[in-house]
């Protein structure tokens, strides 16, 4: 079946994968440093950004972009 999201190459990342990636990322940087900036270049439903916020990363350190204009910024 045709899906507009799939036609743009959009696929949801499984939560287990997000948890693993966020855990690994936070082991290698100080999320509270003012120099820390994290970009999610394919934000989609915002699962990475939400997970980072839940892990205590300040919103001012997070940036998200998406190709789909219908998806609001996280």
N, CA and C atoms as a LAMMPS dump frame, in Angstrom:
ITEM: TIMESTEP
0
ITEM: NUMBER OF ATOMS
222
ITEM: BOX BOUNDS ff ff ff
-5.0000000000000000e+02 5.0000000000000000e+02
-5.0000000000000000e+02 5.0000000000000000e+02
-5.0000000000000000e+02 5.0000000000000000e+02
ITEM: ATOMS id mol type element x y z
1 1 1 N 0.843 -1.174 0
2 1 2 C 0 0 0
3 1 3 C 0.891 1.241 0
4 2 1 N 0.45 2.294 -0.693
5 2 2 C 1.203 3.535 -0.793
6 2 3 C 1.098 4.316 0.511
7 3 1 N 2.198 4.802 0.982
8 3 2 C 2.232 5.626 2.188
9 3 3 C 3.07 6.865 1.881
10 4 1 N 2.503 8.067 2.101
11 4 2 C 3.293 9.281 1.841
12 4 3 C 4.599 9.3 2.628
13 5 1 N 4.568 8.8 3.869
14 5 2 C 5.784 8.787 4.679
15 5 3 C 6.835 7.862 4.071
16 6 1 N 6.406 6.698 3.63
17 6 2 C 7.361 5.752 3.041
18 6 3 C 7.916 6.291 1.727
19 7 1 N 7.108 7.05 0.978
20 7 2 C 7.601 7.586 -0.293
21 7 3 C 8.712 8.604 -0.061
22 8 1 N 8.759 9.216 1.118
23 8 2 C 9.829 10.151 1.457
24 8 3 C 10.958 9.451 2.195
25 9 1 N 10.871 8.129 2.328
26 9 2 C 11.91 7.377 3.016
27 9 3 C 11.818 7.462 4.526
28 10 1 N 10.633 7.728 5.052
29 10 2 C 10.457 7.851 6.495
30 10 3 C 10.122 6.503 7.117
31 11 1 N 10.884 6.169 8.127
32 11 2 C 10.652 4.941 8.885
33 11 3 C 10.839 5.266 10.358
34 12 1 N 9.985 4.737 11.19
35 12 2 C 10.099 4.972 12.634
36 12 3 C 11.224 4.121 13.213
37 13 1 N 11.999 4.727 14.098
38 13 2 C 13.065 4 14.775
39 13 3 C 12.469 3.283 15.984
40 14 1 N 12.757 2.004 16.147
41 14 2 C 12.232 1.277 17.308
42 14 3 C 12.732 1.902 18.616
43 15 1 N 11.865 1.974 19.631
44 15 2 C 12.263 2.583 20.909
45 15 3 C 13.516 1.96 21.52
46 16 1 N 13.704 0.658 21.349
47 16 2 C 14.896 0.008 21.906
48 16 3 C 16.168 0.549 21.26
49 17 1 N 16.099 0.831 19.975
50 17 2 C 17.247 1.391 19.257
51 17 3 C 17.527 2.805 19.739
52 18 1 N 16.473 3.586 19.925
53 18 2 C 16.626 4.955 20.427
54 18 3 C 17.266 4.931 21.813
55 19 1 N 16.762 4.081 22.692
56 19 2 C 17.319 3.991 24.05
57 19 3 C 18.806 3.654 24.011
58 20 1 N 19.18 2.705 23.165
59 20 2 C 20.582 2.307 23.043
60 20 3 C 21.433 3.478 22.54
61 21 1 N 20.964 4.148 21.502
62 21 2 C 21.742 5.237 20.909
63 21 3 C 21.878 6.419 21.868
64 22 1 N 20.801 6.761 22.567
65 22 2 C 20.863 7.861 23.529
66 22 3 C 21.811 7.497 24.67
67 23 1 N 21.732 6.282 25.157
68 23 2 C 22.629 5.828 26.22
69 23 3 C 24.088 5.944 25.787
70 24 1 N 24.393 5.484 24.59
71 24 2 C 25.772 5.548 24.077
72 24 3 C 26.218 7.002 23.902
73 25 1 N 25.36 7.832 23.37
74 25 2 C 25.691 9.238 23.15
75 25 3 C 26.016 9.933 24.471
76 26 1 N 25.19 9.71 25.477
77 26 2 C 25.373 10.402 26.752
78 26 3 C 26.592 9.911 27.519
79 27 1 N 27.146 8.77 27.137
80 27 2 C 28.394 8.298 27.75
81 27 3 C 29.602 9.057 27.209
82 28 1 N 29.424 9.762 26.093
83 28 2 C 30.551 10.408 25.423
84 28 3 C 30.493 11.927 25.433
85 29 1 N 29.509 12.507 26.1
86 29 2 C 29.464 13.965 26.155
87 29 3 C 28.78 14.419 27.433
88 30 1 N 29.003 15.676 27.761
89 30 2 C 28.352 16.276 28.927
90 30 3 C 27.115 17.012 28.426
91 31 1 N 25.927 16.456 28.673
92 31 2 C 24.723 17.084 28.141
93 31 3 C 24.418 18.443 28.761
94 32 1 N 25.075 18.777 29.867
95 32 2 C 24.795 20.049 30.53
96 32 3 C 25.794 21.142 30.161
97 33 1 N 26.777 20.802 29.338
98 33 2 C 27.725 21.804 28.863
99 33 3 C 27.014 22.732 27.882
100 34 1 N 27.29 24.023 28.005
101 34 2 C 26.673 24.981 27.077
102 34 3 C 27.183 24.789 25.651
103 35 1 N 28.293 24.085 25.507
104 35 2 C 28.851 23.838 24.175
105 35 3 C 28.203 22.641 23.491
106 36 1 N 27.478 21.82 24.241
107 36 2 C 26.86 20.624 23.665
108 36 3 C 25.677 21.016 22.795
109 37 1 N 25.703 20.569 21.564
110 37 2 C 24.601 20.765 20.616
111 37 3 C 24.358 19.427 19.936
112 38 1 N 23.111 19.004 19.889
113 38 2 C 22.754 17.726 19.28
114 38 3 C 21.727 17.988 18.193
115 39 1 N 22.022 17.514 16.992
116 39 2 C 21.13 17.682 15.849
117 39 3 C 20.527 16.345 15.457
118 40 1 N 19.211 16.326 15.318
119 40 2 C 18.518 15.173 14.739
120 40 3 C 18.068 15.623 13.352
121 41 1 N 18.8 15.231 12.289
122 41 2 C 18.5 15.722 10.943
123 41 3 C 17.312 15.044 10.275
124 42 1 N 16.72 14.086 10.943
125 42 2 C 15.542 13.385 10.404
126 42 3 C 14.584 13.139 11.57
127 43 1 N 14.059 14.225 12.117
128 43 2 C 13.32 14.19 13.374
129 43 3 C 12.102 13.283 13.365
130 44 1 N 11.363 13.284 12.275
131 44 2 C 10.169 12.433 12.214
132 44 3 C 9.242 12.692 13.376
133 45 1 N 8.908 11.654 14.128
134 45 2 C 7.977 11.818 15.248
135 45 3 C 8.645 12.367 16.506
136 46 1 N 9.938 12.641 16.449
137 46 2 C 10.64 13.271 17.567
138 46 3 C 11.083 12.328 18.659
139 47 1 N 11.114 11.034 18.376
140 47 2 C 11.439 10.057 19.42
141 47 3 C 12.845 10.26 19.997
142 48 1 N 13.819 10.624 19.173
143 48 2 C 15.174 10.848 19.694
144 48 3 C 15.201 12.078 20.598
145 49 1 N 14.594 13.156 20.144
146 49 2 C 14.602 14.388 20.933
147 49 3 C 13.835 14.196 22.237
148 50 1 N 12.701 13.53 22.186
149 50 2 C 11.946 13.259 23.42
150 50 3 C 12.773 12.422 24.395
151 51 1 N 13.454 11.428 23.876
152 51 2 C 14.281 10.571 24.725
153 51 3 C 15.437 11.359 25.347
154 52 1 N 16.041 12.232 24.572
155 52 2 C 17.125 13.063 25.103
156 52 3 C 16.609 14.022 26.173
157 53 1 N 15.44 14.597 25.96
158 53 2 C 14.838 15.47 26.973
159 53 3 C 14.559 14.69 28.259
160 54 1 N 14.018 13.488 28.116
161 54 2 C 13.736 12.644 29.28
162 54 3 C 15.019 12.269 30.021
163 55 1 N 16.134 12.211 29.292
164 55 2 C 17.426 11.889 29.907
165 55 3 C 18.065 13.108 30.566
166 56 1 N 17.416 14.27 30.455
167 56 2 C 17.91 15.464 31.123
168 56 3 C 18.689 16.432 30.263
169 57 1 N 18.741 16.199 28.954
170 57 2 C 19.436 17.134 28.071
171 57 3 C 18.572 18.396 27.956
172 58 1 N 19.154 19.577 28.17
173 58 2 C 18.37 20.807 28.085
174 58 3 C 17.841 21.047 26.666
175 59 1 N 16.623 21.554 26.554
176 59 2 C 16.053 21.825 25.225
177 59 3 C 16.922 22.746 24.371
178 60 1 N 17.65 23.657 25.013
179 60 2 C 18.492 24.596 24.257
180 60 3 C 19.663 23.909 23.562
181 61 1 N 19.917 22.647 23.888
182 61 2 C 21.006 21.893 23.261
183 61 3 C 20.534 21.041 22.093
184 62 1 N 19.229 21.011 21.851
185 62 2 C 18.667 20.095 20.858
186 62 3 C 18.113 20.835 19.65
187 63 1 N 18.374 20.262 18.477
188 63 2 C 17.88 20.813 17.22
189 63 3 C 17.328 19.673 16.38
190 64 1 N 16.2 19.902 15.756
191 64 2 C 15.61 18.866 14.921
192 64 3 C 15.107 19.427 13.61
193 65 1 N 15.29 18.67 12.549
194 65 2 C 14.83 19.03 11.205
195 65 3 C 14.143 17.82 10.595
196 66 1 N 13.227 18.071 9.673
197 66 2 C 12.606 16.962 8.962
198 66 3 C 12.221 17.415 7.563
199 67 1 N 12.214 16.477 6.633
200 67 2 C 11.876 16.755 5.245
201 67 3 C 10.378 16.979 5.048
202 68 1 N 9.565 16.416 5.937
203 68 2 C 8.113 16.469 5.806
204 68 3 C 7.577 17.742 6.459
205 69 1 N 7.032 18.679 5.674
206 69 2 C 6.526 19.929 6.25
207 69 3 C 5.29 19.729 7.125
208 70 1 N 4.676 18.563 7.058
209 70 2 C 3.491 18.279 7.871
210 70 3 C 3.851 17.92 9.312
211 71 1 N 5.105 17.603 9.55
212 71 2 C 5.525 17.212 10.893
213 71 3 C 5.953 18.467 11.641
214 72 1 N 5.267 18.775 12.756
215 72 2 C 5.662 19.965 13.523
216 72 3 C 6.977 19.718 14.242
217 73 1 N 7.728 20.776 14.521
218 73 2 C 8.975 20.59 15.254
219 73 3 C 8.692 20.053 16.65
220 74 1 N 9.604 19.231 17.178
221 74 2 C 9.4 18.676 18.529
222 74 3 C 9.527 19.742 19.599
